[in-house]
Amino acid sequence: MSADPLHRAGTPQRSTTSQPPSGPRASAIEVRRSARRRRTVSAYREGDRTIVLIPARMSEAEEQRWVSVMLDKLAAQESRRVPGDAELAERAERLSAQCFGGRARPASVRWVTNQNTRWGSCTPAEGSIRLSHRLKGMPEYVIDYVLAHELAHLLVPGHGADFWRLLEAYPRTERARGYLEGVVAAERLPHLPAAGEE
């Protein structure tokens, strides 16, 4: 056995799955193997990574299967925890404090179902922010980015250089924009018929 500290007895072994899924579940996936773990498999989110804990004895095929199962379970749990309008307002207040010194103060923040081409919108004169229902179930950092984007519009209307400089205060701007661009690109792909369709 090598002197690698990750392979010492009693220390969890780590590996990363080679093909993380695409789509809304996509994130960095880290698999941690443990000799102490006998049968159970569990998973949790750690920032923008997904950690899957499995027994050390599992084969690579079992690992891949369990990673997929656990990603499905996490996605189901997260979709049930969609924030309501009151929680959106709390998140907006927290983001305003963190990114804009509390200067962006919306009068209302709510989900809407009539925005199918935009992720969010803001009416600065009214102080109202609306987020598209299509964001529900997406990672929290993506929802927070759209909220931060609309909060920034309360301070700077339009998308000029001042606006983008202000939005740099949200640390995951580029990552969230990439995620949303991927969703839009996937929606534009030609529809492939499902098995049995003609």
Solvent accessible surface area in square Angstrom, and as a share of the most:
residue,aa,sasa,rsa
1,M,200,0.89
2,S,74,0.48
3,A,91,0.71
4,D,51,0.27
5,P,76,0.48
6,L,70,0.35
7,H,71,0.32
8,R,145,0.53
9,A,107,0.83
10,G,39,0.38
11,T,54,0.32
12,P,60,0.38
13,Q,58,0.26
14,R,118,0.43
15,S,45,0.29
16,T,96,0.56
17,T,8,0.05
18,S,97,0.63
19,Q,150,0.67
20,P,68,0.43
21,P,31,0.20
22,S,101,0.65
23,G,40,0.38
24,P,89,0.56
25,R,61,0.22
26,A,41,0.32
27,S,26,0.17
28,A,51,0.40
29,I,3,0.02
30,E,19,0.09
31,V,0,0.00
32,R,35,0.13
33,R,30,0.11
34,S,23,0.15
35,A,62,0.48
36,R,184,0.67
37,R,59,0.22
38,R,169,0.62
39,R,200,0.73
40,T,90,0.52
41,V,23,0.13
42,S,40,0.26
43,A,18,0.14
44,Y,81,0.31
45,R,80,0.29
46,E,74,0.33
47,G,61,0.58
48,D,40,0.21
49,R,78,0.28
50,T,0,0.00
51,I,0,0.00
52,V,0,0.00
53,L,38,0.19
54,I,0,0.00
55,P,0,0.00
56,A,33,0.26
57,R,163,0.60
58,M,17,0.07
59,S,56,0.36
60,E,140,0.63
61,A,77,0.60
62,E,67,0.30
63,E,11,0.05
64,Q,78,0.35
65,R,134,0.49
66,W,66,0.23
67,V,6,0.04
68,S,50,0.32
69,V,48,0.27
70,M,19,0.08
71,L,1,0.01
72,D,79,0.41
73,K,106,0.45
74,L,15,0.07
75,A,33,0.26
76,A,42,0.33
77,Q,72,0.32
78,E,48,0.21
79,S,58,0.38
80,R,175,0.64
81,R,152,0.56
82,V,46,0.26
83,P,9,0.06
84,G,41,0.39
85,D,67,0.35
86,A,78,0.60
87,E,81,0.36
88,L,0,0.00
89,A,44,0.34
90,E,114,0.51
91,R,16,0.06
92,A,0,0.00
93,E,126,0.56
94,R,100,0.36
95,L,3,0.01
96,S,3,0.02
97,A,63,0.49
98,Q,119,0.53
99,C,17,0.10
100,F,4,0.02
101,G,67,0.64
102,G,19,0.19
103,R,140,0.51
104,A,2,0.01
105,R,191,0.70
106,P,33,0.21
107,A,84,0.65
108,S,48,0.31
109,V,9,0.05
110,R,106,0.39
111,W,29,0.10
112,V,11,0.07
113,T,104,0.61
114,N,124,0.64
115,Q,12,0.05
116,N,94,0.48
117,T,132,0.77
118,R,140,0.51
119,W,41,0.14
120,G,10,0.09
121,S,9,0.06
122,C,25,0.15
123,T,43,0.25
124,P,63,0.40
125,A,104,0.81
126,E,119,0.53
127,G,10,0.10
128,S,12,0.08
129,I,0,0.00
130,R,47,0.17
131,L,0,0.00
132,S,0,0.00
133,H,62,0.28
134,R,62,0.22
135,L,0,0.00
136,K,89,0.38
137,G,37,0.36
138,M,24,0.11
139,P,36,0.23
140,E,119,0.54
141,Y,28,0.11
142,V,0,0.00
143,I,4,0.02
144,D,15,0.08
145,Y,11,0.04
146,V,5,0.03
147,L,0,0.00
148,A,0,0.00
149,H,26,0.12
150,E,9,0.04
151,L,0,0.00
152,A,0,0.00
153,H,20,0.09
154,L,37,0.18
155,L,52,0.26
156,V,38,0.22
157,P,99,0.62
158,G,41,0.39
159,H,105,0.47
160,G,43,0.41
161,A,66,0.51
162,D,84,0.44
163,F,0,0.00
164,W,75,0.26
165,R,145,0.53
166,L,34,0.17
167,L,1,0.00
168,E,124,0.56
169,A,49,0.38
170,Y,14,0.05
171,P,116,0.73
172,R,80,0.29
173,T,14,0.08
174,E,128,0.57
175,R,105,0.38
176,A,0,0.00
177,R,84,0.31
178,G,40,0.38
179,Y,29,0.11
180,L,11,0.06
181,E,107,0.48
182,G,39,0.38
183,V,26,0.15
184,V,41,0.23
185,A,56,0.43
186,A,58,0.45
187,E,107,0.48
188,R,192,0.70
189,L,124,0.62
190,P,107,0.68
191,H,148,0.66
192,L,141,0.70
193,P,81,0.51
194,A,59,0.46
195,A,111,0.86
196,G,85,0.82
197,E,94,0.42
198,E,211,0.95
